Amino acid sequence: MSKRDPLEIDGRTGAISDLPPQKGQRYRAKLDTMQDVRREMAKVYRESRSELIDPATGSKLVWMLQSIGKVIEKQ
């Protein structure tokens, strides 16, 4: 039983059981302009360098942001 994971307490018996870990909250980034996309790429880069996110995950996110940027440029 971890202090970070949510717990469920049975009202009748008082038994404690772990609930499954929750997924992260939905992240919403404004990606309407190329400047927004560049800003988000920089954020992902800084988080990867600071080891807040795995560099492999960061490279995947930047690849997706590049694809979004290409769509914006063609409009």
PyMOL Python script that loads the backbone (N, CA, C, O; Angstrom):
from pymol import cmd

cmd.read_pdbstr("""\
ATOM      1  N   MET A   1       0.849  -1.177   0.000  1.00  0.00           N
ATOM      2  CA  MET A   1       0.000   0.000   0.000  1.00  0.00           C
ATOM      3  C   MET A   1       0.889   1.234   0.000  1.00  0.00           C
ATOM      4  O   MET A   1       1.702   1.418   0.906  1.00  0.00           O
ATOM      5  N   SER A   2       0.740   2.071  -1.004  1.00  0.00           N
ATOM      6  CA  SER A   2       1.544   3.273  -1.137  1.00  0.00           C
ATOM      7  C   SER A   2       0.751   4.480  -0.655  1.00  0.00           C
ATOM      8  O   SER A   2      -0.473   4.506  -0.780  1.00  0.00           O
ATOM      9  N   LYS A   3       1.420   5.458  -0.118  1.00  0.00           N
ATOM     10  CA  LYS A   3       0.744   6.668   0.340  1.00  0.00           C
ATOM     11  C   LYS A   3       0.251   7.505  -0.824  1.00  0.00           C
ATOM     12  O   LYS A   3      -0.649   8.327  -0.653  1.00  0.00           O
ATOM     13  N   ARG A   4       0.817   7.315  -1.996  1.00  0.00           N
ATOM     14  CA  ARG A   4       0.428   8.110  -3.160  1.00  0.00           C
ATOM     15  C   ARG A   4      -0.781   7.544  -3.891  1.00  0.00           C
ATOM     16  O   ARG A   4      -1.534   8.291  -4.516  1.00  0.00           O
ATOM     17  N   ASP A   5      -0.973   6.239  -3.820  1.00  0.00           N
ATOM     18  CA  ASP A   5      -2.082   5.615  -4.533  1.00  0.00           C
ATOM     19  C   ASP A   5      -3.370   5.798  -3.746  1.00  0.00           C
ATOM     20  O   ASP A   5      -3.354   5.759  -2.516  1.00  0.00           O
ATOM     21  N   PRO A   6      -4.497   6.001  -4.447  1.00  0.00           N
ATOM     22  CA  PRO A   6      -5.770   6.149  -3.747  1.00  0.00           C
ATOM     23  C   PRO A   6      -6.186   4.842  -3.073  1.00  0.00           C
ATOM     24  O   PRO A   6      -5.879   3.752  -3.555  1.00  0.00           O
ATOM     25  N   LEU A   7      -6.879   4.973  -1.968  1.00  0.00           N
ATOM     26  CA  LEU A   7      -7.331   3.818  -1.202  1.00  0.00           C
ATOM     27  C   LEU A   7      -8.848   3.787  -1.154  1.00  0.00           C
ATOM     28  O   LEU A   7      -9.521   4.803  -1.331  1.00  0.00           O
ATOM     29  N   GLU A   8      -9.360   2.602  -0.912  1.00  0.00           N
ATOM     30  CA  GLU A   8     -10.791   2.428  -0.720  1.00  0.00           C
ATOM     31  C   GLU A   8     -10.982   1.739   0.630  1.00  0.00           C
ATOM     32  O   GLU A   8     -10.368   0.708   0.908  1.00  0.00           O
ATOM     33  N   ILE A   9     -11.841   2.324   1.461  1.00  0.00           N
ATOM     34  CA  ILE A   9     -12.099   1.761   2.782  1.00  0.00           C
ATOM     35  C   ILE A   9     -13.517   1.220   2.804  1.00  0.00           C
ATOM     36  O   ILE A   9     -14.474   1.947   2.535  1.00  0.00           O
ATOM     37  N   ASP A  10     -13.647  -0.051   3.122  1.00  0.00           N
ATOM     38  CA  ASP A  10     -14.960  -0.690   3.212  1.00  0.00           C
ATOM     39  C   ASP A  10     -15.674  -0.132   4.434  1.00  0.00           C
ATOM     40  O   ASP A  10     -15.147  -0.181   5.546  1.00  0.00           O
ATOM     41  N   GLY A  11     -16.872   0.398   4.228  1.00  0.00           N
ATOM     42  CA  GLY A  11     -17.639   1.011   5.310  1.00  0.00           C
ATOM     43  C   GLY A  11     -18.091   0.026   6.372  1.00  0.00           C
ATOM     44  O   GLY A  11     -18.263   0.416   7.527  1.00  0.00           O
ATOM     45  N   ARG A  12     -18.284  -1.200   6.032  1.00  0.00           N
ATOM     46  CA  ARG A  12     -18.758  -2.196   7.005  1.00  0.00           C
ATOM     47  C   ARG A  12     -17.620  -2.808   7.802  1.00  0.00           C
ATOM     48  O   ARG A  12     -17.677  -2.874   9.030  1.00  0.00           O
ATOM     49  N   THR A  13     -16.586  -3.254   7.099  1.00  0.00           N
ATOM     50  CA  THR A  13     -15.514  -3.984   7.775  1.00  0.00           C
ATOM     51  C   THR A  13     -14.311  -3.107   8.115  1.00  0.00           C
ATOM     52  O   THR A  13     -13.508  -3.469   8.975  1.00  0.00           O
ATOM     53  N   GLY A  14     -14.179  -1.980   7.465  1.00  0.00           N
ATOM     54  CA  GLY A  14     -13.023  -1.121   7.674  1.00  0.00           C
ATOM     55  C   GLY A  14     -11.789  -1.592   6.941  1.00  0.00           C
ATOM     56  O   GLY A  14     -10.698  -1.061   7.145  1.00  0.00           O
ATOM     57  N   ALA A  15     -11.958  -2.600   6.075  1.00  0.00           N
ATOM     58  CA  ALA A  15     -10.824  -3.123   5.314  1.00  0.00           C
ATOM     59  C   ALA A  15     -10.362  -2.094   4.291  1.00  0.00           C
ATOM     60  O   ALA A  15     -11.173  -1.412   3.665  1.00  0.00           O
ATOM     61  N   ILE A  16      -9.054  -1.994   4.133  1.00  0.00           N
ATOM     62  CA  ILE A  16      -8.460  -1.040   3.196  1.00  0.00           C
ATOM     63  C   ILE A  16      -7.937  -1.806   1.991  1.00  0.00           C
ATOM     64  O   ILE A  16      -7.266  -2.829   2.130  1.00  0.00           O
ATOM     65  N   SER A  17      -8.253  -1.296   0.809  1.00  0.00           N
ATOM     66  CA  SER A  17      -7.728  -1.918  -0.411  1.00  0.00           C
ATOM     67  C   SER A  17      -7.247  -0.816  -1.349  1.00  0.00           C
ATOM     68  O   SER A  17      -7.793   0.287  -1.364  1.00  0.00           O
ATOM     69  N   ASP A  18      -6.229  -1.130  -2.122  1.00  0.00           N
ATOM     70  CA  ASP A  18      -5.687  -0.183  -3.095  1.00  0.00           C
ATOM     71  C   ASP A  18      -6.605  -0.114  -4.305  1.00  0.00           C
ATOM     72  O   ASP A  18      -7.136  -1.130  -4.756  1.00  0.00           O
ATOM     73  N   LEU A  19      -6.786   1.093  -4.825  1.00  0.00           N
ATOM     74  CA  LEU A  19      -7.478   1.279  -6.094  1.00  0.00           C
ATOM     75  C   LEU A  19      -6.426   1.268  -7.192  1.00  0.00           C
ATOM     76  O   LEU A  19      -5.263   1.572  -6.929  1.00  0.00           O
ATOM     77  N   PRO A  20      -6.808   0.927  -8.409  1.00  0.00           N
ATOM     78  CA  PRO A  20      -5.821   0.955  -9.492  1.00  0.00           C
ATOM     79  C   PRO A  20      -5.287   2.380  -9.674  1.00  0.00           C
ATOM     80  O   PRO A  20      -6.028   3.339  -9.457  1.00  0.00           O
ATOM     81  N   PRO A  21      -4.025   2.538 -10.066  1.00  0.00           N
ATOM     82  CA  PRO A  21      -3.475   3.883 -10.252  1.00  0.00           C
ATOM     83  C   PRO A  21      -4.241   4.646 -11.316  1.00  0.00           C
ATOM     84  O   PRO A  21      -4.667   4.080 -12.323  1.00  0.00           O
ATOM     85  N   GLN A  22      -4.409   5.933 -11.078  1.00  0.00           N
ATOM     86  CA  GLN A  22      -5.124   6.773 -12.021  1.00  0.00           C
ATOM     87  C   GLN A  22      -4.185   7.243 -13.111  1.00  0.00           C
ATOM     88  O   GLN A  22      -2.990   7.429 -12.881  1.00  0.00           O
ATOM     89  N   LYS A  23      -4.736   7.433 -14.306  1.00  0.00           N
ATOM     90  CA  LYS A  23      -3.954   8.004 -15.399  1.00  0.00           C
ATOM     91  C   LYS A  23      -3.812   9.494 -15.131  1.00  0.00           C
ATOM     92  O   LYS A  23      -4.571  10.079 -14.359  1.00  0.00           O
ATOM     93  N   GLY A  24      -2.831  10.089 -15.781  1.00  0.00           N
ATOM     94  CA  GLY A  24      -2.615  11.525 -15.631  1.00  0.00           C
ATOM     95  C   GLY A  24      -3.780  12.323 -16.173  1.00  0.00           C
ATOM     96  O   GLY A  24      -4.584  11.829 -16.963  1.00  0.00           O
ATOM     97  N   GLN A  25      -3.855  13.558 -15.735  1.00  0.00           N
ATOM     98  CA  GLN A  25      -4.911  14.431 -16.225  1.00  0.00           C
ATOM     99  C   GLN A  25      -4.649  14.768 -17.684  1.00  0.00           C
ATOM    100  O   GLN A  25      -3.514  14.714 -18.156  1.00  0.00           O
ATOM    101  N   ARG A  26      -5.698  15.110 -18.375  1.00  0.00           N
ATOM    102  CA  ARG A  26      -5.569  15.463 -19.782  1.00  0.00           C
ATOM    103  C   ARG A  26      -4.791  16.769 -19.900  1.00  0.00           C
ATOM    104  O   ARG A  26      -5.106  17.754 -19.232  1.00  0.00           O
ATOM    105  N   TYR A  27      -3.784  16.765 -20.749  1.00  0.00           N
ATOM    106  CA  TYR A  27      -2.953  17.948 -20.962  1.00  0.00           C
ATOM    107  C   TYR A  27      -3.474  18.694 -22.172  1.00  0.00           C
ATOM    108  O   TYR A  27      -3.640  18.119 -23.247  1.00  0.00           O
ATOM    109  N   ARG A  28      -3.726  19.960 -21.991  1.00  0.00           N
ATOM    110  CA  ARG A  28      -4.244  20.767 -23.087  1.00  0.00           C
ATOM    111  C   ARG A  28      -3.244  21.865 -23.404  1.00  0.00           C
ATOM    112  O   ARG A  28      -2.942  22.710 -22.562  1.00  0.00           O
ATOM    113  N   ALA A  29      -2.741  21.842 -24.607  1.00  0.00           N
ATOM    114  CA  ALA A  29      -1.811  22.871 -25.059  1.00  0.00           C
ATOM    115  C   ALA A  29      -2.433  23.583 -26.254  1.00  0.00           C
ATOM    116  O   ALA A  29      -3.035  22.957 -27.126  1.00  0.00           O
ATOM    117  N   LYS A  30      -2.275  24.887 -26.275  1.00  0.00           N
ATOM    118  CA  LYS A  30      -2.751  25.657 -27.413  1.00  0.00           C
ATOM    119  C   LYS A  30      -1.767  25.437 -28.560  1.00  0.00           C
ATOM    120  O   LYS A  30      -0.589  25.774 -28.436  1.00  0.00           O
ATOM    121  N   LEU A  31      -2.230  24.885 -29.657  1.00  0.00           N
ATOM    122  CA  LEU A  31      -1.371  24.577 -30.806  1.00  0.00           C
ATOM    123  C   LEU A  31      -1.973  25.136 -32.084  1.00  0.00           C
ATOM    124  O   LEU A  31      -2.032  24.446 -33.102  1.00  0.00           O
ATOM    125  N   ASP A  32      -2.423  26.392 -32.033  1.00  0.00           N
ATOM    126  CA  ASP A  32      -3.083  27.003 -33.179  1.00  0.00           C
ATOM    127  C   ASP A  32      -2.117  27.645 -34.170  1.00  0.00           C
ATOM    128  O   ASP A  32      -2.421  27.750 -35.358  1.00  0.00           O
ATOM    129  N   THR A  33      -0.964  28.071 -33.686  1.00  0.00           N
ATOM    130  CA  THR A  33      -0.005  28.753 -34.552  1.00  0.00           C
ATOM    131  C   THR A  33       1.343  28.049 -34.476  1.00  0.00           C
ATOM    132  O   THR A  33       1.573  27.216 -33.599  1.00  0.00           O
ATOM    133  N   MET A  34       2.232  28.392 -35.405  1.00  0.00           N
ATOM    134  CA  MET A  34       3.572  27.824 -35.380  1.00  0.00           C
ATOM    135  C   MET A  34       4.314  28.245 -34.117  1.00  0.00           C
ATOM    136  O   MET A  34       5.113  27.476 -33.583  1.00  0.00           O
ATOM    137  N   GLN A  35       4.059  29.454 -33.637  1.00  0.00           N
ATOM    138  CA  GLN A  35       4.705  29.905 -32.403  1.00  0.00           C
ATOM    139  C   GLN A  35       4.281  29.020 -31.228  1.00  0.00           C
ATOM    140  O   GLN A  35       5.102  28.682 -30.375  1.00  0.00           O
ATOM    141  N   ASP A  36       3.001  28.646 -31.185  1.00  0.00           N
ATOM    142  CA  ASP A  36       2.523  27.747 -30.131  1.00  0.00           C
ATOM    143  C   ASP A  36       3.225  26.388 -30.213  1.00  0.00           C
ATOM    144  O   ASP A  36       3.614  25.820 -29.192  1.00  0.00           O
ATOM    145  N   VAL A  37       3.381  25.877 -31.433  1.00  0.00           N
ATOM    146  CA  VAL A  37       4.023  24.577 -31.626  1.00  0.00           C
ATOM    147  C   VAL A  37       5.493  24.655 -31.220  1.00  0.00           C
ATOM    148  O   VAL A  37       6.007  23.746 -30.568  1.00  0.00           O
ATOM    149  N   ARG A  38       6.167  25.734 -31.602  1.00  0.00           N
ATOM    150  CA  ARG A  38       7.577  25.910 -31.215  1.00  0.00           C
ATOM    151  C   ARG A  38       7.725  25.979 -29.704  1.00  0.00           C
ATOM    152  O   ARG A  38       8.643  25.391 -29.133  1.00  0.00           O
ATOM    153  N   ARG A  39       6.819  26.698 -29.062  1.00  0.00           N
ATOM    154  CA  ARG A  39       6.857  26.832 -27.608  1.00  0.00           C
ATOM    155  C   ARG A  39       6.689  25.465 -26.932  1.00  0.00           C
ATOM    156  O   ARG A  39       7.379  25.156 -25.960  1.00  0.00           O
ATOM    157  N   GLU A  40       5.775  24.662 -27.453  1.00  0.00           N
ATOM    158  CA  GLU A  40       5.543  23.334 -26.881  1.00  0.00           C
ATOM    159  C   GLU A  40       6.745  22.425 -27.129  1.00  0.00           C
ATOM    160  O   GLU A  40       7.108  21.635 -26.258  1.00  0.00           O
ATOM    161  N   MET A  41       7.362  22.525 -28.298  1.00  0.00           N
ATOM    162  CA  MET A  41       8.573  21.746 -28.567  1.00  0.00           C
ATOM    163  C   MET A  41       9.676  22.113 -27.574  1.00  0.00           C
ATOM    164  O   MET A  41      10.376  21.236 -27.068  1.00  0.00           O
ATOM    165  N   ALA A  42       9.826  23.390 -27.302  1.00  0.00           N
ATOM    166  CA  ALA A  42      10.842  23.829 -26.350  1.00  0.00           C
ATOM    167  C   ALA A  42      10.543  23.295 -24.953  1.00  0.00           C
ATOM    168  O   ALA A  42      11.454  22.917 -24.218  1.00  0.00           O
ATOM    169  N   LYS A  43       9.279  23.267 -24.596  1.00  0.00           N
ATOM    170  CA  LYS A  43       8.896  22.744 -23.285  1.00  0.00           C
ATOM    171  C   LYS A  43       9.243  21.254 -23.176  1.00  0.00           C
ATOM    172  O   LYS A  43       9.783  20.809 -22.163  1.00  0.00           O
ATOM    173  N   VAL A  44       8.932  20.495 -24.220  1.00  0.00           N
ATOM    174  CA  VAL A  44       9.247  19.067 -24.221  1.00  0.00           C
ATOM    175  C   VAL A  44      10.765  18.870 -24.136  1.00  0.00           C
ATOM    176  O   VAL A  44      11.243  17.991 -23.420  1.00  0.00           O
ATOM    177  N   TYR A  45      11.507  19.686 -24.863  1.00  0.00           N
ATOM    178  CA  TYR A  45      12.969  19.598 -24.820  1.00  0.00           C
ATOM    179  C   TYR A  45      13.479  19.838 -23.396  1.00  0.00           C
ATOM    180  O   TYR A  45      14.299  19.070 -22.893  1.00  0.00           O
ATOM    181  N   ARG A  46      12.999  20.895 -22.754  1.00  0.00           N
ATOM    182  CA  ARG A  46      13.455  21.204 -21.396  1.00  0.00           C
ATOM    183  C   ARG A  46      13.084  20.092 -20.419  1.00  0.00           C
ATOM    184  O   ARG A  46      13.873  19.747 -19.539  1.00  0.00           O
ATOM    185  N   GLU A  47      11.883  19.531 -20.571  1.00  0.00           N
ATOM    186  CA  GLU A  47      11.471  18.436 -19.679  1.00  0.00           C
ATOM    187  C   GLU A  47      12.308  17.186 -19.908  1.00  0.00           C
ATOM    188  O   GLU A  47      12.599  16.456 -18.960  1.00  0.00           O
ATOM    189  N   SER A  48      12.697  16.932 -21.146  1.00  0.00           N
ATOM    190  CA  SER A  48      13.565  15.781 -21.428  1.00  0.00           C
ATOM    191  C   SER A  48      14.950  16.001 -20.833  1.00  0.00           C
ATOM    192  O   SER A  48      15.523  15.093 -20.230  1.00  0.00           O
ATOM    193  N   ARG A  49      15.487  17.205 -21.003  1.00  0.00           N
ATOM    194  CA  ARG A  49      16.815  17.512 -20.454  1.00  0.00           C
ATOM    195  C   ARG A  49      16.818  17.443 -18.931  1.00  0.00           C
ATOM    196  O   ARG A  49      17.821  17.062 -18.327  1.00  0.00           O
ATOM    197  N   SER A  50      15.705  17.810 -18.314  1.00  0.00           N
ATOM    198  CA  SER A  50      15.598  17.788 -16.849  1.00  0.00           C
ATOM    199  C   SER A  50      15.207  16.417 -16.325  1.00  0.00           C
ATOM    200  O   SER A  50      15.061  16.228 -15.117  1.00  0.00           O
ATOM    201  N   GLU A  51      15.037  15.465 -17.226  1.00  0.00           N
ATOM    202  CA  GLU A  51      14.645  14.095 -16.892  1.00  0.00           C
ATOM    203  C   GLU A  51      13.273  14.009 -16.218  1.00  0.00           C
ATOM    204  O   GLU A  51      13.022  13.109 -15.417  1.00  0.00           O
ATOM    205  N   LEU A  52      12.391  14.955 -16.552  1.00  0.00           N
ATOM    206  CA  LEU A  52      11.008  14.873 -16.083  1.00  0.00           C
ATOM    207  C   LEU A  52      10.219  13.887 -16.933  1.00  0.00           C
ATOM    208  O   LEU A  52       9.287  13.242 -16.452  1.00  0.00           O
ATOM    209  N   ILE A  53      10.603  13.775 -18.205  1.00  0.00           N
ATOM    210  CA  ILE A  53      10.012  12.776 -19.088  1.00  0.00           C
ATOM    211  C   ILE A  53      11.150  11.998 -19.737  1.00  0.00           C
ATOM    212  O   ILE A  53      12.269  12.497 -19.855  1.00  0.00           O
ATOM    213  N   ASP A  54      10.856  10.794 -20.148  1.00  0.00           N
ATOM    214  CA  ASP A  54      11.833   9.939 -20.804  1.00  0.00           C
ATOM    215  C   ASP A  54      12.205  10.550 -22.162  1.00  0.00           C
ATOM    216  O   ASP A  54      11.311  10.967 -22.898  1.00  0.00           O
ATOM    217  N   PRO A  55      13.489  10.615 -22.512  1.00  0.00           N
ATOM    218  CA  PRO A  55      13.870  11.178 -23.812  1.00  0.00           C
ATOM    219  C   PRO A  55      13.211  10.474 -25.002  1.00  0.00           C
ATOM    220  O   PRO A  55      12.924  11.116 -26.012  1.00  0.00           O
ATOM    221  N   ALA A  56      12.972   9.181 -24.897  1.00  0.00           N
ATOM    222  CA  ALA A  56      12.287   8.476 -25.995  1.00  0.00           C
ATOM    223  C   ALA A  56      10.861   9.000 -26.151  1.00  0.00           C
ATOM    224  O   ALA A  56      10.380   9.178 -27.270  1.00  0.00           O
ATOM    225  N   THR A  57      10.193   9.242 -25.039  1.00  0.00           N
ATOM    226  CA  THR A  57       8.847   9.816 -25.088  1.00  0.00           C
ATOM    227  C   THR A  57       8.909  11.234 -25.635  1.00  0.00           C
ATOM    228  O   THR A  57       8.063  11.636 -26.434  1.00  0.00           O
ATOM    229  N   GLY A  58       9.914  11.991 -25.202  1.00  0.00           N
ATOM    230  CA  GLY A  58      10.065  13.365 -25.686  1.00  0.00           C
ATOM    231  C   GLY A  58      10.264  13.422 -27.186  1.00  0.00           C
ATOM    232  O   GLY A  58       9.699  14.289 -27.853  1.00  0.00           O
ATOM    233  N   SER A  59      11.071  12.496 -27.735  1.00  0.00           N
ATOM    234  CA  SER A  59      11.296  12.512 -29.188  1.00  0.00           C
ATOM    235  C   SER A  59      10.016  12.172 -29.942  1.00  0.00           C
ATOM    236  O   SER A  59       9.765  12.720 -31.015  1.00  0.00           O
ATOM    237  N   LYS A  60       9.213  11.280 -29.394  1.00  0.00           N
ATOM    238  CA  LYS A  60       7.931  10.956 -30.031  1.00  0.00           C
ATOM    239  C   LYS A  60       6.999  12.163 -30.008  1.00  0.00           C
ATOM    240  O   LYS A  60       6.316  12.446 -30.991  1.00  0.00           O
ATOM    241  N   LEU A  61       6.975  12.872 -28.881  1.00  0.00           N
ATOM    242  CA  LEU A  61       6.114  14.051 -28.771  1.00  0.00           C
ATOM    243  C   LEU A  61       6.548  15.146 -29.748  1.00  0.00           C
ATOM    244  O   LEU A  61       5.713  15.790 -30.383  1.00  0.00           O
ATOM    245  N   VAL A  62       7.870  15.350 -29.862  1.00  0.00           N
ATOM    246  CA  VAL A  62       8.367  16.365 -30.790  1.00  0.00           C
ATOM    247  C   VAL A  62       8.056  15.967 -32.227  1.00  0.00           C
ATOM    248  O   VAL A  62       7.732  16.830 -33.043  1.00  0.00           O
ATOM    249  N   TRP A  63       8.147  14.685 -32.555  1.00  0.00           N
ATOM    250  CA  TRP A  63       7.791  14.230 -33.895  1.00  0.00           C
ATOM    251  C   TRP A  63       6.326  14.554 -34.197  1.00  0.00           C
ATOM    252  O   TRP A  63       5.997  15.006 -35.293  1.00  0.00           O
ATOM    253  N   MET A  64       5.457  14.321 -33.219  1.00  0.00           N
ATOM    254  CA  MET A  64       4.033  14.651 -33.414  1.00  0.00           C
ATOM    255  C   MET A  64       3.838  16.151 -33.571  1.00  0.00           C
ATOM    256  O   MET A  64       3.038  16.594 -34.396  1.00  0.00           O
ATOM    257  N   LEU A  65       4.564  16.933 -32.784  1.00  0.00           N
ATOM    258  CA  LEU A  65       4.456  18.388 -32.898  1.00  0.00           C
ATOM    259  C   LEU A  65       4.948  18.871 -34.258  1.00  0.00           C
ATOM    260  O   LEU A  65       4.386  19.814 -34.815  1.00  0.00           O
ATOM    261  N   GLN A  66       5.996  18.236 -34.806  1.00  0.00           N
ATOM    262  CA  GLN A  66       6.457  18.589 -36.148  1.00  0.00           C
ATOM    263  C   GLN A  66       5.371  18.329 -37.184  1.00  0.00           C
ATOM    264  O   GLN A  66       5.190  19.114 -38.116  1.00  0.00           O
ATOM    265  N   SER A  67       4.658  17.236 -37.018  1.00  0.00           N
ATOM    266  CA  SER A  67       3.557  16.919 -37.946  1.00  0.00           C
ATOM    267  C   SER A  67       2.458  17.961 -37.849  1.00  0.00           C
ATOM    268  O   SER A  67       1.901  18.373 -38.867  1.00  0.00           O
ATOM    269  N   ILE A  68       2.144  18.383 -36.652  1.00  0.00           N
ATOM    270  CA  ILE A  68       1.133  19.434 -36.471  1.00  0.00           C
ATOM    271  C   ILE A  68       1.613  20.726 -37.123  1.00  0.00           C
ATOM    272  O   ILE A  68       0.835  21.429 -37.769  1.00  0.00           O
ATOM    273  N   GLY A  69       2.907  21.039 -36.949  1.00  0.00           N
ATOM    274  CA  GLY A  69       3.473  22.240 -37.563  1.00  0.00           C
ATOM    275  C   GLY A  69       3.372  22.213 -39.079  1.00  0.00           C
ATOM    276  O   GLY A  69       3.094  23.241 -39.696  1.00  0.00           O
ATOM    277  N   LYS A  70       3.591  21.059 -39.686  1.00  0.00           N
ATOM    278  CA  LYS A  70       3.486  20.943 -41.143  1.00  0.00           C
ATOM    279  C   LYS A  70       2.059  21.202 -41.615  1.00  0.00           C
ATOM    280  O   LYS A  70       1.846  21.829 -42.652  1.00  0.00           O
ATOM    281  N   VAL A  71       1.089  20.719 -40.854  1.00  0.00           N
ATOM    282  CA  VAL A  71      -0.312  20.961 -41.208  1.00  0.00           C
ATOM    283  C   VAL A  71      -0.625  22.452 -41.119  1.00  0.00           C
ATOM    284  O   VAL A  71      -1.318  22.993 -41.981  1.00  0.00           O
ATOM    285  N   ILE A  72      -0.124  23.109 -40.095  1.00  0.00           N
ATOM    286  CA  ILE A  72      -0.364  24.545 -39.931  1.00  0.00           C
ATOM    287  C   ILE A  72       0.270  25.327 -41.075  1.00  0.00           C
ATOM    288  O   ILE A  72      -0.332  26.273 -41.583  1.00  0.00           O
ATOM    289  N   GLU A  73       1.474  24.946 -41.486  1.00  0.00           N
ATOM    290  CA  GLU A  73       2.167  25.658 -42.564  1.00  0.00           C
ATOM    291  C   GLU A  73       1.424  25.553 -43.891  1.00  0.00           C
ATOM    292  O   GLU A  73       1.485  26.477 -44.702  1.00  0.00           O
ATOM    293  N   LYS A  74       0.729  24.454 -44.126  1.00  0.00           N
ATOM    294  CA  LYS A  74       0.045  24.250 -45.405  1.00  0.00           C
ATOM    295  C   LYS A  74      -1.282  25.000 -45.483  1.00  0.00           C
ATOM    296  O   LYS A  74      -1.896  25.061 -46.548  1.00  0.00           O
ATOM    297  N   GLN A  75      -1.717  25.556 -44.393  1.00  0.00           N
ATOM    298  CA  GLN A  75      -3.007  26.279 -44.425  1.00  0.00           C
ATOM    299  C   GLN A  75      -2.855  27.642 -45.005  1.00  0.00           C
ATOM    300  O   GLN A  75      -3.833  28.383 -45.106  1.00  0.00           O
TER     301      GLN A  75
END
""", "prot")
cmd.dss("prot")
cmd.show_as("cartoon", "prot")
cmd.util.cbc("prot")
cmd.orient("prot")
